[in-house]
Amino acid sequence: DGIAWIRGLPSARLDELIGFADGSTGLVFQLGKELLGAILLSQKHGVTAGMSVTHIGRRLEVGVGESLLGRVVDPLGSPLDGLPAPEFREFRCLEAAAPPIVERDLVNEPLYTGCKIVDSLIPIGKGQRQLIIGDDSVGKSSLALDAVINQRDRNVLCVVVLIGLPRSSVAGTIEALRQANALDYTVVMVAEANALPGFRYLAPFAGCAIAEHWMRAGHNTLIIYDDLTRHAQSYRELSLLLQRPPGREAYPGDIFYLHSRLLERSTVLAPQYGGGSMTALPIIETRQGELSAYIPTNLISITD
C-alpha cells in the first residue's frame, strides 16, 4: 500500500529520506511517539517486516534546469520517455516557503491562453493562480493544454503535471504537445494512476520546484496541475493508511494547507529578486456541478 512503519529512529525529521536494507527508499511523512510513518518512493520486492532502516541524511530534492525541457519525468526526476537520464547541475527541495510579500510585485502582464473568450472576458495575468473547474469531460485539460501550446515564441517555460491519469491519457497529452511542437519549452511530470500514492502526492510539489527555479532565474513560467482532485485523494489515502484522524468527507484536517502552500508559491517577483513569474492553472473536478463540495470550495478560496 505504499507506506512503512518504522521503529527506532528517534532523530529522524519530517521530509527526510531513509534507506531500507534492500535498496528501497522512503520519505518520513509522520512522526509518532513510538513509530515513524514513511512513504515508499521506490519499492523493491524485498521489503519485509523486521528489515533494517538507515538515515540517508538529506531531504528529498528534484533536479532542475534547462536539461528537463522536452522531457517526460517522474517526481524524482527519473526519465519516463526512454531517453538517457537528464544531467542536473542544480537541485531544489520539493517543499519550499512561498515568496514573502516584500519579494512580490504587482501582476501587470497578461498571459494569453489562446482562447479568445478567456483572454477577453477574464484575462489571466502572469503570476496569478487561476482555477479551471468543472465536471468530467467538459474540456478542462484541453483548455490548459491550449494555454501551453499558445506559449510558443512567447518566452514562457511550461510544466505540465499529470496526477493519477491512466497511461492512455498521459500518452495522448504528450502526443498532442509533440504534434504542436510544444515540448521544446515544456516539462511533463507524470505520476500515473498505478504509481505509488506517494508519487501522486509528490508530483505537484516536484513540478512546482522546477518552475520555481526558472522563476527565480527571471523566466516567466506556466504550470498546469491536472488535477488536484486526484492529488487530494492520494493525500487522503496516505493519511488514512497512516491512521491520521479523518475529518470532513474523510479528508485529513490539513488538506487546505496542502494545496494553499503549493499554490501560494505562484507569484510574480519584483525586479530586484529576479523578476520572473509563475502562473498556476490548477484543475479541479466537480460532480454534477457541485461547486460547494469540500475540495472545490478549498481551491476556489485559494485561487484568484
C-alpha positions as CSV (number, residue, x, y, z in Angstrom):
1,D,0.0,0.0,0.0
2,G,3.0,2.3,-0.3
3,I,3.7,3.0,3.3
4,A,6.0,1.6,6.0
5,W,6.0,1.8,9.8
6,I,9.5,2.2,11.4
7,R,10.5,1.8,15.0
8,G,13.7,3.1,16.5
9,L,14.9,6.2,14.5
10,P,14.3,8.9,17.2
11,S,16.4,11.6,15.4
12,A,14.5,11.3,12.1
13,R,13.0,14.6,10.7
14,L,9.9,15.2,8.6
15,D,10.6,15.0,4.8
16,E,13.9,13.3,5.4
17,L,15.0,10.4,3.1
18,I,15.6,7.0,4.7
19,G,17.0,3.9,3.1
20,F,15.9,0.3,3.5
21,A,18.3,-2.7,3.6
22,D,17.1,-4.0,0.2
23,G,17.8,-0.7,-1.6
24,S,14.3,0.8,-1.4
25,T,14.0,4.5,-0.3
26,G,11.3,6.2,1.7
27,L,10.3,9.7,2.9
28,V,9.5,10.4,6.6
29,F,5.9,11.6,6.5
30,Q,4.7,11.2,10.1
31,L,6.4,11.4,13.5
32,G,4.8,9.4,16.2
33,K,5.8,8.7,19.8
34,E,6.8,5.2,19.1
35,L,6.6,4.8,15.3
36,L,7.6,6.7,12.2
37,G,5.3,6.7,9.2
38,A,7.1,6.7,5.9
39,I,6.1,6.9,2.2
40,L,7.8,4.4,0.0
41,L,9.4,6.2,-3.0
42,S,10.9,3.1,-4.6
43,Q,9.5,-0.3,-3.6
44,K,11.6,-3.3,-4.3
45,H,10.2,-6.8,-3.8
46,G,12.4,-7.4,-0.8
47,V,10.7,-5.0,1.6
48,T,9.7,-7.1,4.6
49,A,8.8,-6.7,8.3
50,G,11.9,-6.6,10.5
51,M,14.2,-5.1,7.9
52,S,16.7,-2.5,9.0
53,V,16.3,1.1,8.0
54,T,19.0,3.8,8.0
55,H,19.3,7.6,7.7
56,I,20.2,8.9,4.3
57,G,20.7,12.4,5.9
58,R,19.2,14.7,3.3
59,R,15.8,16.0,2.2
60,L,14.0,15.0,-0.9
61,E,15.2,17.1,-3.9
62,V,14.5,17.2,-7.6
63,G,16.9,18.1,-10.4
64,V,16.1,21.4,-12.1
65,G,17.4,23.3,-15.1
66,E,17.2,23.5,-18.9
67,S,18.1,19.8,-19.4
68,L,14.5,19.0,-18.4
69,L,12.9,20.8,-21.4
70,G,11.2,18.4,-23.8
71,R,11.4,15.5,-21.3
72,V,8.9,13.3,-19.5
73,V,9.9,12.6,-16.0
74,D,8.6,11.2,-12.7
75,P,8.5,13.3,-9.4
76,L,12.1,12.2,-8.6
77,G,13.4,13.4,-12.0
78,S,13.8,9.9,-13.5
79,P,13.1,9.7,-17.2
80,L,9.9,8.1,-18.5
81,D,10.5,8.7,-22.2
82,G,13.1,6.0,-22.8
83,L,15.9,8.6,-23.2
84,P,19.0,8.9,-21.1
85,A,18.6,10.5,-17.7
86,P,18.9,14.3,-17.8
87,E,22.1,15.7,-16.3
88,F,21.4,18.1,-13.5
89,R,23.7,20.8,-12.1
90,E,21.2,22.1,-9.5
91,F,18.7,20.5,-7.2
92,R,15.8,22.1,-5.3
93,C,13.8,20.8,-2.3
94,L,10.2,19.9,-3.2
95,E,8.9,21.8,-0.2
96,A,9.8,25.4,0.0
97,A,8.4,28.5,1.6
98,A,6.3,30.8,-0.6
99,P,8.0,34.1,-1.5
100,P,7.2,36.7,1.1
101,I,5.2,39.8,0.3
102,V,8.3,42.0,0.0
103,E,9.7,39.9,-2.8
104,R,6.4,40.0,-4.9
105,D,5.4,42.6,-7.5
106,L,2.1,43.6,-9.0
107,V,0.6,41.4,-11.6
108,N,0.6,43.6,-14.7
109,E,1.4,41.4,-17.7
110,P,-1.2,39.2,-19.4
111,L,-0.7,35.5,-20.1
112,Y,-2.6,34.7,-23.3
113,T,-4.2,31.2,-23.3
114,G,-5.2,31.3,-26.9
115,C,-8.9,31.1,-26.0
116,K,-10.3,34.4,-27.1
117,I,-13.3,34.2,-24.7
118,V,-11.0,33.7,-21.7
119,D,-8.4,36.3,-22.8
120,S,-11.0,39.0,-23.4
121,L,-13.5,38.3,-20.6
122,I,-11.4,37.0,-17.7
123,P,-7.8,37.7,-18.7
124,I,-5.1,35.8,-16.8
125,G,-2.0,37.8,-15.5
126,K,1.5,36.4,-15.2
127,G,1.8,35.3,-11.6
128,Q,-1.8,34.5,-11.0
129,R,-3.4,31.3,-9.7
130,Q,-6.5,30.7,-11.9
131,L,-8.7,27.7,-11.2
132,I,-10.1,25.6,-14.0
133,I,-13.2,23.9,-12.5
134,G,-16.0,21.8,-14.0
135,D,-17.5,18.4,-14.4
136,D,-15.7,15.4,-16.0
137,S,-15.2,15.6,-19.8
138,V,-16.1,19.3,-20.3
139,G,-12.6,20.2,-21.7
140,K,-10.7,21.4,-18.7
141,S,-7.5,19.6,-19.7
142,S,-7.9,20.7,-23.3
143,L,-8.1,24.4,-22.2
144,A,-5.0,24.0,-20.1
145,L,-3.1,22.3,-23.0
146,D,-4.2,25.0,-25.4
147,A,-2.7,27.5,-23.0
148,V,0.6,25.6,-23.0
149,I,0.6,25.3,-26.8
150,N,-0.1,29.1,-27.1
151,Q,3.1,30.0,-25.3
152,R,5.2,29.1,-28.3
153,D,7.5,32.1,-29.1
154,R,6.2,34.0,-26.1
155,N,9.3,33.2,-23.9
156,V,7.2,31.2,-21.3
157,L,8.5,27.9,-20.0
158,C,5.8,25.4,-19.1
159,V,5.5,22.5,-16.7
160,V,2.6,20.1,-17.1
161,V,1.9,17.9,-14.0
162,L,-0.3,14.8,-14.7
163,I,-1.6,13.2,-11.5
164,G,-3.3,9.9,-11.4
165,L,-4.1,9.7,-15.1
166,P,-4.3,6.4,-16.9
167,R,-1.4,5.7,-19.3
168,S,-3.6,6.2,-22.4
169,S,-4.4,9.8,-21.3
170,V,-0.8,10.5,-20.5
171,A,0.3,9.3,-23.9
172,G,-2.4,11.4,-25.6
173,T,-1.4,14.5,-23.8
174,I,2.3,14.0,-24.7
175,E,1.5,13.3,-28.3
176,A,-0.7,16.5,-28.5
177,L,2.2,18.5,-27.2
178,R,4.6,16.9,-29.6
179,Q,2.5,17.5,-32.6
180,A,2.1,21.2,-31.7
181,N,5.9,21.4,-31.2
182,A,5.3,22.5,-27.6
183,L,7.6,20.0,-26.0
184,D,10.6,22.3,-26.8
185,Y,9.7,24.6,-23.9
186,T,7.7,22.1,-21.7
187,V,8.4,19.6,-19.0
188,V,5.9,16.8,-18.5
189,M,5.8,15.5,-14.9
190,V,3.9,12.2,-14.7
191,A,2.6,10.2,-11.7
192,E,0.3,7.6,-13.3
193,A,-2.8,6.1,-11.8
194,N,-0.9,2.9,-11.0
195,A,2.0,4.7,-9.3
196,L,2.6,4.5,-5.6
197,P,0.4,7.0,-3.7
198,G,3.5,8.8,-2.5
199,F,4.4,9.6,-6.1
200,R,1.0,11.0,-6.8
201,Y,1.2,13.1,-3.7
202,L,4.7,14.5,-4.5
203,A,4.2,15.2,-8.2
204,P,2.8,18.8,-8.0
205,F,5.5,19.8,-5.5
206,A,8.2,18.4,-7.8
207,G,6.7,20.3,-10.8
208,C,6.4,23.5,-8.7
209,A,10.1,23.2,-7.7
210,I,11.1,23.0,-11.4
211,A,9.0,26.1,-12.3
212,E,10.2,27.9,-9.2
213,H,13.8,27.5,-10.2
214,W,13.1,29.2,-13.6
215,M,11.0,31.9,-11.9
216,R,14.0,32.7,-9.6
217,A,16.2,32.9,-12.7
218,G,14.0,35.6,-14.2
219,H,11.9,33.5,-16.6
220,N,8.1,33.6,-17.0
221,T,6.7,30.1,-16.3
222,L,3.3,28.4,-16.6
223,I,2.4,25.3,-14.5
224,I,-0.6,23.1,-15.0
225,Y,-1.8,20.8,-12.2
226,D,-4.1,18.1,-13.8
227,D,-5.7,17.5,-11.5
228,L,-5.8,18.4,-7.8
229,T,-8.9,16.3,-7.1
230,R,-6.8,13.1,-7.6
231,H,-4.0,14.7,-5.6
232,A,-6.3,15.3,-2.7
233,Q,-7.5,11.7,-2.9
234,S,-3.9,10.4,-2.9
235,Y,-3.2,12.5,0.2
236,R,-6.3,11.2,1.9
237,E,-5.2,7.6,1.0
238,L,-1.8,8.1,2.6
239,S,-3.2,9.9,5.6
240,L,-5.8,7.2,6.3
241,L,-3.2,4.4,5.9
242,L,-1.0,6.3,8.4
243,Q,-4.1,6.4,10.8
244,R,-4.5,10.2,10.8
245,P,-7.9,11.1,12.0
246,P,-10.4,11.8,9.2
247,G,-12.4,15.0,9.0
248,R,-14.9,16.3,6.6
249,E,-15.5,13.8,3.7
250,A,-12.8,11.6,5.3
251,Y,-10.1,14.2,4.3
252,P,-7.5,15.0,6.9
253,G,-7.7,18.4,8.6
254,D,-4.7,19.8,6.8
255,I,-5.9,19.2,3.3
256,F,-6.5,23.0,2.9
257,Y,-2.9,23.7,3.9
258,L,-1.7,21.1,1.5
259,H,-3.0,23.0,-1.5
260,S,-2.5,26.5,-0.2
261,R,1.2,26.0,0.4
262,L,1.5,24.6,-3.1
263,L,-0.4,27.4,-4.9
264,E,1.0,30.3,-2.8
265,R,4.4,29.7,-4.4
266,S,3.0,31.1,-7.7
267,T,3.6,34.8,-8.0
268,V,5.5,37.5,-9.9
269,L,8.7,38.5,-8.3
270,A,10.0,42.1,-8.0
271,P,12.9,43.0,-10.4
272,Q,15.4,43.0,-7.6
273,Y,14.5,39.4,-6.8
274,G,14.8,38.1,-10.3
275,G,11.6,39.5,-11.9
276,G,10.3,36.1,-13.0
277,S,6.8,34.8,-12.6
278,M,5.0,31.5,-12.1
279,T,1.4,31.3,-13.3
280,A,-0.6,28.3,-12.0
281,L,-3.6,26.7,-13.7
282,P,-4.9,24.1,-11.2
283,I,-7.7,21.9,-12.5
284,I,-10.4,20.6,-10.1
285,E,-13.2,18.2,-11.0
286,T,-16.8,18.6,-9.7
287,R,-19.6,16.1,-9.7
288,Q,-22.8,17.2,-11.4
289,G,-21.8,20.9,-10.9
290,E,-21.5,20.6,-7.2
291,L,-19.3,23.7,-6.5
292,S,-19.9,23.6,-2.8
293,A,-18.1,20.3,-2.1
294,Y,-15.1,20.3,0.2
295,I,-12.1,20.3,-2.2
296,P,-13.7,22.7,-4.8
297,T,-14.5,25.3,-2.1
298,N,-11.0,25.0,-0.7
299,L,-9.4,25.6,-4.2
300,I,-11.8,28.4,-5.0
301,S,-10.8,30.3,-1.9
302,I,-7.0,29.7,-2.5
303,T,-7.0,30.8,-6.2
304,D,-7.7,34.1,-7.8
